[in-house]
């Protein structure tokens, strides 16, 4: 891959590293790879005209994974069990952008991942044969560039 060209975002893989079960990395969409630093405003004592903006700890968006609903998915079972029993087993996830030879060229590693929401797309009696989409929303402690 030529380093002068921007990367495409359509060829990628998602690995659930520390979750026992088969590899299920085929998602149609991944979003939520985002971090920001909020600021806290502090007024200087005794001086009304000076205000300082101090950085707060980083805030991470939830990771959102979308794919066609799978029967017998160990990842979906993990999400469903966590949400219904309120027993959390955090995992680690790696999202990898792949080149034309299916080798990772850019990766993000998410730590302390646990599910916070699961949504199934609408089901219609008179539809056009649309695929049922499951959306998994996952919170995490932090992420870092990997490899």
N, C-alpha and C positions, 0 to 999 in steps of 0.2 A: 504494500500500500504506500502510495506516494504521500510523504508527510505534508506536502503543500496543499492537499485537498481535504475539505471537511469530510468527516466520517458520516456514513449513512446510518440511519437508525432502524432499519428494517430487518437486519440479520443479527439476531442475538439469542442468548440462552440464559435461563434462570436455574441455578442449582441451590437446592435446600441441603446445605452441607451437614449439619449436625442433627438433622431429623431422620430417624430410621425409616426406611421405606424406599420404594423404587424412585428413580429419577424422573421428575415430571417438570421439565423446563420449557414446555411449549405453551407460551402465552401470546395472545395476539397484541397485547399492549402492556407496557410497564410505565408507570408514572410515579412521581413523588420523590425523585432523586433531587432533593432540595434542602438547603441549609441556609439560615440567615442569622445574623447577629442583631438583636434588638438593642436599643439604647435606653438608658435610664437617665432622666433629667434630675440633676442635683443643683440646688441653689447654693451659692457661696454664702456662708454664715456672715451676717452683718453687712453684706454688700448686695443690694437689690438689683444691680445691673449686670451681674455676672452669673451665667448658668453654664454648667458643665454637662456634657453628654458622656456617660460612662457605658462601656460595653457590658451587656448581660451575657450569660452563657448561651451557646448556640441553640437554636430551635430547629428541629427536623420535621419535615412533612411526613405524613404517613405514606408508605409504599403501597401503590395500588396495582394489582395484577388482574388482567382480564383475559378470559379464554372461554371456549365452548365448554359447557357443562360435561364433565366426564363421569361415567359410572365406575365405581370402584377406585376412586382416586384417594391415595393415602394422604395427600396434602389437604384435600377437601375434608376428609375424615378428621384430620388433626384440627382444622379450623372449627368444624362443627362441634367436635368434642370439647374443645377449649371454651367456645362460646356458651355451650349448654351446661357444662359442669363447673365452669369458672375455675378450672385448674390449668395453670399456665406452665408450659414447657418451652421456654424461648429457644430459638434456633438461630443459625447463621445462614445468610443467603448471599450468593454471589450472582450479580448480573453482569454478563459479558457481551460486549459488542464483538462480532466475529468478522473475519475477513472472508474473501472468496474461497479460501481453503478450509474454512470452519475453525480457524485458530483465533484465540482471543487477541484483540488488539487494544482493548481498553476495558477495564473491569472495575466494579464497585463492590465492596464487601460490607454487608449490613450486619451489625451485631445486636444480640438481644432481641431478636424479632419475635413478635407474638401477634396473633390475630385480634382485631378490634371490631371488624364488621365483615359480613358476608351478604351479598345481594345477588339474587337471581333475576334475570331480565323478565319482562312481562311475557305471559303465555297467552296466545290467542287461539280461539277455536277456528276462526277463518283467517289464517295467516298465509303467507307466501312460502311456507316451509323454512322459515328463518331458524337459525341455530340459537338455542338457549344459551345465553352468556352468563357465566358466574363471575362476579367481581369480588376479589379478596382484598380487604384493606388491612394492612399490617403496620403496627407501630414498631419502632426500633430505637435503641439507645443512641447510636451514631453510625455513620458510614465513613469509609475511607477509600481512596483510589487503591486498587489492588493490582499487583504485578507490574 
